[in-house]
Structure formats: C-alpha cells, structure tokens
Amino acid sequence: MPSDPVIHAVPAAAAPRTICLLRLSALGDATHVVPLVRTLRRAWPDAALSWVIGKAEYRLLEGLEGVDFVVYDKNTGLAGMRALRRHFGGQRFDALLQMQVAARANLLSAFVPAVRRIGYDGARSKDLHGLFVNERIPARAGVHVLDAIGSFCEPLGLAQTEVAWNLPVPDDARAWARAQWPEDGAPTLLISPCSSHALRNWRSDRYAAVADHAATRGWRVVLCGGRSELERTTADAILSAMQAPALDLVGKDTLKQLPALLERADLVMTPDSGPMHIANAMGTKVLGLHAASNPARSGPYSDRRYCVDRYDDAACKYLGKPARELKWGTKIEREGVMDLVTVQDAVAAFERFAAER
C-alpha cells in the first residue's frame, strides 16, 4: 500500500486550475463531500470546480456555491456517459477526484478527461477501480467515510483540517418547515424510519414504542420520509401501533425541504441513512440505530453519543468473530440483524439526550 503523502502548502503557480469531483450517490455520501468542497474552495477560490453527481443528490445540493454540477442519470447508461464527455467539450481537467468505487462510477470516470486521476487506496478499491486512476489517496484503516472522502485533497497538497457543511437551504424551505408545527416549547422527536437498504431498517412496533415513550415525556413526535411504498407502509404501521398522536409528514417534503425539516427537530431517530447524515450536517443530534453497519465508520459524524451500537453483537452472531477482527467497512446486512437493537436500547439513548438537553 502507498505510504501517507507529505502534506504541504501548494504554491499558487502549482495549484490546479480545474478540478472534477465524481460522486454520484447516495444522499449521505454526497453530504460527506460538501466539507471537501469547502476545503478546496478555501484553498483555491479561483479554481473551476465541477461535480459529476446523481439526480437526487443534485436536487439536495443544488445551489451549493462555487460548484458547476453535471448531473448523470444512471438510467441513461453508456449513452449518458458519451453525453457527459461531449458536455466537457474537449476540456481536460487538471485533476479528477474519483470518489466512488462502484463499477458504473468507475466506467463513467473514463469519460472524464483528466491529467491526474485520484482514487482510493488498494484496500478500499473494488470493481477494477485501480484501472481508472493513476494516483491514490493515503491508505488509512478505521476512519469515518467523511474523513476518507476528505483525504482526496491530500494528493493535491492540502489537508482537510476543518469540517463545515453549510448546506444550501432556501428561505422558502425553512418557511415550509416552520409552518409544520408550532413554536410552543415542546421538544420534537423526528423519526425517519427507512434506509435505502431495507436490511438496515428497524421494526415498526419498536419505533412506535419509543415514540410513545417520548410522548409520555412531553415530546412531539413527527414522522418523515420519501414517497416510496416501503416508506408509506412503514409509517402507517408505526402510526397504527402508537398510542399517542404523531404528525405524519411522510411523502410531503421535497429534498430541498428535508434539511430544513431535520434542522427543526431536537432529535432525529433513524437507521444508517441519508437523513442521518443530513441531520448531522444541519447540526441536529441523531439517535442512530446500528447493527448492520459500524457507527464509527458511517454513523453521524459530529456526535455519536446518542447512537445505539449493536454492530459488535451482530459480528459475533452472524460472522462468528468480534467487530475488531472484521475488515473495516464490513456490512452485516442479514435478515433479522436489526432485531439486536432493542426498544430498551433506543429508550436509553433517548433518555441520555433528554437528560443533557
């Protein structure tokens, strides 16, 4: 594996003039890229910065200043990749930061002309990633996904020493969020129950039990989520199992309104999901539910004090070894793994937050 590079200040004459970021998905990982954008902009405010991004991720981050977004629709396949190359019109970037190792993203990167093609180290590469890059970031095990993404500036001679998001949230999105419930002094628990990975999701009756506990403590309960059938049926199951009332906002917000909604909550309860990372970026504390994934790698970046961590239990039960012996980043997405997270675990995490609030 390559050794860690020496981090030094780059003379202005050697600074890259054009940089392309390639990270298509998912919402949480796109959120992790924003601090890197801030780092690059602080160092080189005059550099032209492009970002090849997925459709949903663009809807979330549209308006991020200093970035020219190029949207790639995965449904367009090879034709869309050729269109991407035509979009660049013969331009050759000084550096491409290839921050996604999936096969589609690797192939797509071949249609981005660049002198320096910076990718992941060998341990974190897959799907022939190494064939599409000519430089690699430092090999570091045991780091959060956000820090791994942040290290893409290191081959360019920078270090990400500050993590800042400042997501682009329009005033009308915040106005919509303010209109959803009154400013009456009651704290709000917002539940975003679904991940895009179904095996990371918790049981509806368990969400309902924690929601009812919060209601007995004087908290308002709000449900949020997207427009998929899974999210609607999950929310309906939670509502039917609850004894207390809850505000149902599932399917009612847009991706621009979601950060504003998460910002208004006092605490967000969710599995490892995009809303977890968006809430964290907006400064809201997260009660994360982890068994299928390691919160040290993919939990809320800023504060994991209120997370439930049953990842080690899952490793022992399903893989026959403790988490410390697993390859960093191993996911344990097995049927029933999230049952290791109990109602008592989540109530205890809620009470930790309530006691410190």
Secondary structure in CASP SS format (residue, H / E / C, confidence):
PFRMAT SS
TARGET T0000
AUTHOR 0000-0000-0000
METHOD secondary structure of the structure
MODEL  1
M C 1.00
P C 1.00
S C 1.00
D C 1.00
P C 1.00
V C 1.00
I C 1.00
H C 1.00
A C 1.00
V C 1.00
P C 1.00
A H 1.00
A H 1.00
A H 1.00
A C 1.00
P C 1.00
R C 1.00
T E 1.00
I E 1.00
C E 1.00
L E 1.00
L E 1.00
R C 1.00
L C 1.00
S C 1.00
A C 1.00
L H 1.00
G H 1.00
D H 1.00
A H 1.00
T H 1.00
H H 1.00
V H 1.00
V H 1.00
P H 1.00
L H 1.00
V H 1.00
R H 1.00
T H 1.00
L H 1.00
R H 1.00
R H 1.00
A H 1.00
W C 1.00
P C 1.00
D C 1.00
A C 1.00
A E 1.00
L E 1.00
S E 1.00
W E 1.00
V E 1.00
I E 1.00
G C 1.00
K H 1.00
A H 1.00
E H 1.00
Y H 1.00
R H 1.00
L H 1.00
L H 1.00
E C 1.00
G C 1.00
L C 1.00
E C 1.00
G C 1.00
V C 1.00
D E 1.00
F E 1.00
V E 1.00
V E 1.00
Y C 1.00
D C 1.00
K H 1.00
N H 1.00
T H 1.00
G H 1.00
L H 1.00
A H 1.00
G H 1.00
M H 1.00
R H 1.00
A H 1.00
L H 1.00
R H 1.00
R H 1.00
H H 1.00
F H 1.00
G C 1.00
G C 1.00
Q C 1.00
R C 1.00
F E 1.00
D E 1.00
A E 1.00
L E 1.00
L E 1.00
Q E 1.00
M C 1.00
Q C 1.00
V C 1.00
A C 1.00
A H 1.00
R H 1.00
A H 1.00
N H 1.00
L H 1.00
L H 1.00
S H 1.00
A C 1.00
F C 1.00
V C 1.00
P C 1.00
A E 1.00
V E 1.00
R E 1.00
R E 1.00
I E 1.00
G E 1.00
Y C 1.00
D C 1.00
G H 1.00
A H 1.00
R H 1.00
S C 1.00
K C 1.00
D C 1.00
L C 1.00
H H 1.00
G H 1.00
L H 1.00
F H 1.00
V C 1.00
N C 1.00
E E 1.00
R E 1.00
I C 1.00
P C 1.00
A C 1.00
R C 1.00
A C 1.00
G C 1.00
V C 1.00
H C 1.00
V H 1.00
L H 1.00
D H 1.00
A H 1.00
I H 1.00
G H 1.00
S H 1.00
F H 1.00
C H 1.00
E H 1.00
P H 1.00
L H 1.00
G C 1.00
L C 1.00
A C 1.00
Q C 1.00
T C 1.00
E C 1.00
V C 1.00
A C 1.00
W C 1.00
N C 1.00
L C 1.00
P C 1.00
V C 1.00
P C 1.00
D H 1.00
D H 1.00
A H 1.00
R H 1.00
A H 1.00
W H 1.00
A H 1.00
R H 1.00
A C 1.00
Q C 1.00
W C 1.00
P C 1.00
E C 1.00
D C 1.00
G C 1.00
A C 1.00
P C 1.00
T E 1.00
L E 1.00
L E 1.00
I E 1.00
S C 1.00
P C 1.00
C C 1.00
S C 1.00
S C 1.00
H C 1.00
A H 1.00
L H 1.00
R H 1.00
N C 1.00
W C 1.00
R C 1.00
S H 1.00
D H 1.00
R H 1.00
Y H 1.00
A H 1.00
A H 1.00
V H 1.00
A H 1.00
D H 1.00
H H 1.00
A H 1.00
A H 1.00
T H 1.00
R C 1.00
G C 1.00
W C 1.00
R E 1.00
V E 1.00
V E 1.00
L E 1.00
C C 1.00
G C 1.00
G C 1.00
R C 1.00
S C 1.00
E H 1.00
L H 1.00
E H 1.00
R H 1.00
T H 1.00
T H 1.00
A H 1.00
D H 1.00
A H 1.00
I H 1.00
L H 1.00
S H 1.00
A H 1.00
M C 1.00
Q C 1.00
A C 1.00
P C 1.00
A C 1.00
L E 1.00
D E 1.00
L C 1.00
V C 1.00
G C 1.00
K C 1.00
D C 1.00
T C 1.00
L C 1.00
K C 1.00
Q H 1.00
L H 1.00
P H 1.00
A H 1.00
L H 1.00
L H 1.00
E H 1.00
R H 1.00
A C 1.00
D C 1.00
L E 1.00
V E 1.00
M E 1.00
T E 1.00
P E 1.00
D C 1.00
S C 1.00
G H 1.00
P H 1.00
M H 1.00
H H 1.00
I H 1.00
A H 1.00
N H 1.00
A H 1.00
M C 1.00
G C 1.00
T C 1.00
K E 1.00
V E 1.00
L E 1.00
G E 1.00
L E 1.00
H E 1.00
A C 1.00
A C 1.00
S C 1.00
N C 1.00
P H 1.00
A H 1.00
R H 1.00
S H 1.00
G C 1.00
P C 1.00
Y C 1.00
S C 1.00
D C 1.00
R C 1.00
R C 1.00
Y C 1.00
C C 1.00
V E 1.00
D E 1.00
R C 1.00
Y H 1.00
D H 1.00
D H 1.00
A H 1.00
A H 1.00
C H 1.00
K H 1.00
Y H 1.00
L H 1.00
G C 1.00
K C 1.00
P C 1.00
A H 1.00
R H 1.00
E H 1.00
L C 1.00
K C 1.00
W C 1.00
G C 1.00
T C 1.00
K C 1.00
I C 1.00
E C 1.00
R C 1.00
E C 1.00
G C 1.00
V H 1.00
M H 1.00
D H 1.00
L H 1.00
V C 1.00
T C 1.00
V H 1.00
Q H 1.00
D H 1.00
A H 1.00
V H 1.00
A H 1.00
A H 1.00
F H 1.00
E H 1.00
R H 1.00
F H 1.00
A H 1.00
A H 1.00
E H 1.00
R C 1.00
END
